[in-house]
Amino acid sequence: MFAKVSGHRGSKTQEEYARAALELALLVRRNGLAQACAFLGSGGHSEGDQDARAEARTQLARDLLATLGVKAIPEGTLEYLLLTRRALEAAEYFKRFAESVLEAERSAAEAPVEGGAAS
């Protein structure tokens, strides 16, 4: 996980990856793991010249799934719940590494990752 996050240091996606990583746990809690991964994997609401944002969010979704050791979200309820719990734990580390390695500040995430409203 550390290598995945630190790989963005100095890249054009550093700021956007850090912003998305800071908000990852909130996105999972608010929308669920499957919707959060789908949203991130789609690049989010990229408009116009937002290629770095879309690339960073898509990579964060890939990094999260790789960290969880899955290629797709499972359909079974119990397995999904356990994977969601692991995803929330992993999201805290993505956030910590973004703050330390990518030097992201909480203020960089004041505008939260745009996602669907809570159901």
Backbone as JSON, one array per atom type, in Angstrom:
{
  "sequence": "MFAKVSGHRGSKTQEEYARAALELALLVRRNGLAQACAFLGSGGHSEGDQDARAEARTQLARDLLATLGVKAIPEGTLEYLLLTRRALEAAEYFKRFAESVLEAERSAAEAPVEGGAAS",
  "N": [[0.83, -1.19, 0.0], [1.92, 1.24, 0.81], [3.84, 1.6, -1.2], [2.17, 1.9, -3.41], [0.87, 4.34, -2.89], [3.07, 6.1, -2.54], [4.08, 6.06, -5.06], [2.85, 8.04, -6.46], [3.98, 10.37, -5.75], [5.21, 13.46, -6.68], [4.1, 13.24, -9.16], [1.79, 14.08, -11.84], [-0.65, 13.44, -10.91], [-0.61, 13.6, -8.18], [-1.82, 15.5, -6.33], [-4.6, 15.14, -6.79], [-4.92, 12.38, -6.32], [-4.2, 12.27, -3.64], [-6.22, 13.87, -2.53], [-8.51, 12.34, -3.11], [-7.83, 10.02, -1.68], [-7.88, 10.98, 0.93], [-10.58, 11.26, 1.32], [-11.62, 8.75, 0.97], [-12.57, 6.81, 2.91], [-14.88, 8.09, 3.87], [-16.37, 8.18, 1.53], [-16.81, 5.43, 1.09], [-18.25, 4.76, 3.41], [-20.52, 6.39, 3.13], [-21.66, 5.68, 0.64], [-21.32, 2.97, 0.23], [-19.25, 0.12, -0.47], [-19.24, -1.03, -3.08], [-20.47, 0.95, -4.73], [-18.74, 3.09, -4.23], [-16.32, 2.15, -5.31], [-17.13, 1.83, -7.95], [-17.72, 4.48, -8.62], [-15.19, 5.75, -8.25], [-13.7, 4.2, -10.03], [-14.8, 4.95, -12.42], [-13.71, 7.34, -12.8], [-14.88, 9.43, -11.61], [-16.68, 12.54, -11.57], [-15.54, 13.77, -14.0], [-14.85, 16.64, -15.81], [-14.35, 18.37, -18.81], [-11.04, 19.41, -18.92], [-10.04, 17.44, -17.01], [-8.34, 15.28, -16.72], [-6.24, 14.38, -15.02], [-7.52, 14.16, -12.56], [-9.47, 12.16, -13.08], [-7.77, 10.03, -13.79], [-6.32, 9.71, -11.38], [-8.35, 9.0, -9.54], [-9.33, 6.65, -10.68], [-7.04, 5.07, -10.47], [-6.8, 4.95, -7.69], [-9.04, 3.4, -7.03], [-8.27, 0.99, -8.23], [-5.97, 0.48, -6.72], [-7.07, 0.16, -4.16], [-8.69, -2.15, -4.5], [-6.68, -3.98, -5.18], [-5.21, -3.96, -2.82], [-7.06, -5.12, -1.15], [-7.07, -7.58, -2.22], [-8.73, -8.5, -4.23], [-10.4, -8.71, -7.42], [-12.83, -7.94, -8.2], [-15.91, -6.8, -6.77], [-17.49, -8.83, -4.38], [-20.57, -10.76, -4.55], [-21.93, -12.0, -2.5], [-23.57, -11.46, 0.61], [-22.43, -11.62, 3.29], [-19.69, -11.88, 2.69], [-19.34, -9.49, 1.31], [-19.87, -7.6, 3.33], [-17.73, -8.14, 5.1], [-15.59, -7.52, 3.43], [-16.08, -4.82, 3.04], [-15.61, -3.84, 5.6], [-12.84, -4.38, 5.78], [-12.03, -2.71, 3.72], [-12.61, -0.18, 4.76], [-10.77, -0.1, 6.84], [-8.4, -0.2, 5.34], [-8.7, 2.18, 3.96], [-8.2, 4.08, 5.89], [-5.45, 3.84, 6.15], [-4.63, 4.53, 3.56], [-5.33, 7.19, 3.69], [-3.63, 8.1, 5.77], [-1.1, 7.64, 4.63], [-1.31, 9.31, 2.41], [-1.38, 11.77, 3.68], [1.15, 11.8, 4.9], [3.15, 10.92, 2.99], [2.42, 12.05, 0.5], [2.08, 14.54, 1.32], [-0.4, 15.66, 1.78], [-2.91, 17.8, 2.93], [-5.52, 18.2, 5.28], [-7.09, 20.33, 4.55], [-6.93, 20.27, 1.83], [-8.84, 18.55, 1.15], [-11.24, 19.69, 1.69], [-13.23, 20.23, -0.12], [-15.17, 17.74, -0.69], [-14.83, 14.47, -2.23], [-16.82, 14.12, -4.99], [-19.71, 12.37, -4.82], [-22.44, 10.04, -4.89], [-25.41, 10.81, -3.04], [-26.2, 9.86, 0.34], [-28.08, 6.9, 0.86]],
  "CA": [[0.0, 0.0, 0.0], [2.82, 2.39, 0.86], [4.44, 1.76, -2.53], [1.14, 2.4, -4.31], [0.66, 5.76, -2.61], [4.28, 6.87, -2.78], [4.3, 6.11, -6.5], [2.23, 9.26, -6.99], [4.72, 11.55, -5.3], [5.83, 14.2, -7.76], [3.42, 13.02, -10.44], [0.72, 15.03, -12.15], [-1.86, 13.02, -10.2], [-0.36, 13.6, -6.74], [-2.82, 16.26, -5.57], [-5.92, 14.53, -6.93], [-4.87, 11.08, -5.65], [-4.2, 12.57, -2.21], [-7.56, 14.37, -2.18], [-9.43, 11.19, -3.12], [-7.45, 9.13, -0.58], [-8.34, 11.58, 2.18], [-12.03, 11.12, 1.41], [-12.01, 7.4, 0.61], [-13.38, 6.18, 3.95], [-16.18, 8.75, 3.87], [-17.07, 7.75, 0.32], [-17.25, 4.05, 1.31], [-19.3, 4.78, 4.44], [-21.71, 7.08, 2.63], [-22.26, 5.08, -0.54], [-21.08, 1.54, 0.15], [-18.01, -0.23, -1.15], [-19.45, -1.25, -4.52], [-20.7, 2.23, -5.39], [-17.53, 3.9, -4.12], [-15.36, 1.65, -6.3], [-17.65, 2.15, -9.28], [-17.54, 5.92, -8.82], [-13.77, 6.02, -8.44], [-13.26, 3.51, -11.24], [-15.28, 5.67, -13.6], [-12.98, 8.61, -12.85], [-15.66, 10.48, -10.96], [-17.35, 13.49, -12.44], [-14.52, 14.56, -14.68], [-15.39, 17.54, -16.81], [-13.35, 19.11, -19.55], [-9.63, 19.02, -18.8], [-9.88, 16.85, -15.68], [-7.72, 13.97, -16.92], [-5.47, 13.98, -13.83], [-8.5, 13.76, -11.54], [-10.02, 10.87, -13.47], [-6.7, 9.05, -13.7], [-6.01, 9.49, -9.97], [-9.45, 8.27, -8.9], [-9.34, 5.29, -11.22], [-5.91, 4.36, -9.88], [-7.11, 4.69, -6.28], [-9.95, 2.25, -7.0], [-7.45, -0.2, -8.53], [-5.1, 0.25, -5.57], [-7.89, -0.36, -3.07], [-9.05, -3.54, -4.8], [-5.45, -4.77, -5.09], [-4.89, -4.08, -1.39], [-8.03, -6.06, -0.59], [-6.81, -8.88, -2.82], [-9.84, -8.91, -5.11], [-10.47, -8.03, -8.72], [-14.2, -7.45, -8.31], [-16.66, -6.8, -5.51], [-18.27, -10.06, -4.29], [-22.02, -10.59, -4.49], [-22.46, -12.55, -1.25], [-23.76, -10.44, 1.63], [-21.44, -11.71, 4.36], [-18.39, -11.58, 2.11], [-19.36, -8.06, 1.0], [-19.74, -6.87, 4.59], [-16.37, -8.29, 5.59], [-14.72, -6.77, 2.53], [-16.31, -3.4, 3.33], [-14.87, -3.54, 6.84], [-11.42, -4.33, 5.43], [-11.83, -1.52, 2.89], [-12.58, 0.99, 5.65], [-9.48, -0.13, 7.52], [-7.4, 0.16, 4.34], [-8.89, 3.59, 3.62], [-7.51, 4.88, 6.91], [-4.02, 3.84, 5.82], [-4.45, 5.36, 2.37], [-5.4, 8.58, 4.17], [-2.4, 8.4, 6.52], [0.02, 7.72, 3.69], [-1.5, 10.52, 1.6], [-0.98, 12.91, 4.52], [2.59, 11.81, 5.18], [4.0, 10.76, 1.81], [2.04, 13.01, -0.54], [1.98, 15.83, 2.01], [-1.76, 16.18, 1.65], [-3.45, 18.4, 4.15], [-6.97, 18.04, 5.38], [-7.72, 21.43, 3.83], [-6.97, 19.91, 0.42], [-10.02, 17.73, 0.94], [-12.44, 20.37, 2.16], [-14.23, 19.95, -1.14], [-15.13, 16.29, -0.7], [-14.98, 13.76, -3.49], [-18.23, 14.14, -5.35], [-20.29, 11.03, -4.95], [-23.88, 10.04, -4.69], [-25.89, 11.1, -1.69], [-26.49, 8.68, 1.13], [-29.43, 6.4, 0.59]],
  "C": [[0.88, 1.26, 0.0], [3.42, 2.66, -0.51], [3.43, 2.31, -3.52], [0.94, 3.91, -4.13], [1.9, 6.57, -2.96], [4.63, 6.95, -4.26], [3.72, 7.36, -7.15], [2.98, 10.52, -6.6], [5.43, 12.19, -6.5], [5.17, 14.01, -9.11], [2.32, 14.05, -10.64], [-0.56, 14.68, -11.41], [-1.73, 13.12, -8.68], [-1.48, 14.29, -5.96], [-4.2, 15.6, -5.62], [-5.99, 13.17, -6.23], [-4.95, 11.31, -4.14], [-5.59, 13.02, -1.76], [-8.55, 13.21, -2.11], [-9.12, 10.22, -1.98], [-7.92, 9.67, 0.76], [-9.83, 11.35, 2.39], [-12.53, 9.7, 1.17], [-12.92, 6.75, 1.66], [-14.78, 6.77, 4.0], [-17.01, 8.29, 2.68], [-17.61, 6.32, 0.49], [-18.38, 4.01, 2.33], [-20.61, 5.34, 3.89], [-22.42, 6.28, 1.54], [-22.14, 3.56, -0.62], [-19.85, 1.26, -0.7], [-18.19, -0.35, -2.65], [-19.63, 0.07, -5.26], [-19.47, 3.12, -5.34], [-16.5, 3.46, -5.17], [-15.83, 1.95, -7.72], [-17.45, 3.63, -9.6], [-16.08, 6.26, -9.09], [-13.26, 5.41, -9.74], [-13.7, 4.2, -12.52], [-14.54, 6.99, -13.77], [-13.74, 9.74, -12.21], [-16.35, 11.36, -11.98], [-16.33, 14.36, -13.14], [-15.16, 15.37, -15.79], [-14.24, 18.24, -17.51], [-11.96, 18.55, -19.37], [-9.33, 18.48, -17.41], [-9.23, 15.48, -15.75], [-6.95, 13.49, -15.69], [-6.4, 13.49, -12.73], [-9.04, 12.37, -11.85], [-8.98, 9.76, -13.34], [-6.38, 8.7, -12.24], [-7.1, 8.67, -9.28], [-9.53, 6.83, -9.39], [-8.22, 4.47, -10.61], [-6.16, 4.05, -8.41], [-8.05, 3.5, -6.16], [-9.17, 0.96, -7.26], [-6.56, -0.55, -7.33], [-5.87, -0.34, -4.39], [-8.23, -1.82, -3.3], [-7.83, -4.45, -4.72], [-5.06, -4.99, -3.63], [-5.81, -5.09, -0.72], [-7.85, -7.47, -1.16], [-7.94, -9.41, -3.68], [-9.77, -8.14, -6.42], [-11.85, -7.43, -8.94], [-14.87, -7.55, -6.94], [-17.54, -8.05, -5.47], [-19.76, -9.78, -4.17], [-22.62, -11.1, -3.19], [-22.49, -11.51, -0.15], [-22.69, -10.46, 2.7], [-20.05, -11.35, 3.84], [-18.26, -10.08, 1.8], [-19.17, -7.23, 2.27], [-18.33, -6.96, 5.16], [-15.38, -7.5, 4.73], [-14.87, -5.26, 2.75], [-15.57, -2.99, 4.59], [-13.37, -3.44, 6.57], [-11.11, -3.09, 4.59], [-11.77, -0.26, 3.74], [-11.27, 1.05, 6.42], [-8.37, 0.3, 6.57], [-7.49, 1.64, 4.0], [-8.2, 4.49, 4.63], [-6.01, 4.94, 6.63], [-3.73, 4.62, 4.55], [-4.44, 6.83, 2.78], [-4.1, 8.96, 4.89], [-1.2, 8.54, 5.59], [-0.1, 8.95, 2.8], [-1.06, 11.74, 2.39], [0.53, 12.96, 4.7], [3.45, 11.8, 3.91], [3.71, 11.82, 0.75], [1.85, 14.41, 0.02], [0.63, 16.49, 1.81], [-2.19, 16.74, 3.0], [-4.95, 18.23, 4.13], [-7.68, 19.15, 4.61], [-7.82, 21.14, 2.34], [-8.22, 19.11, 0.11], [-11.29, 18.39, 1.44], [-13.58, 20.25, 1.15], [-14.23, 18.45, -1.33], [-15.28, 15.72, -2.11], [-16.45, 13.71, -3.79], [-18.71, 12.72, -5.54], [-21.78, 11.13, -4.72], [-24.23, 10.33, -3.24], [-26.19, 9.8, -0.97], [-27.92, 8.22, 0.83], [-30.17, 6.21, 1.87]]
}
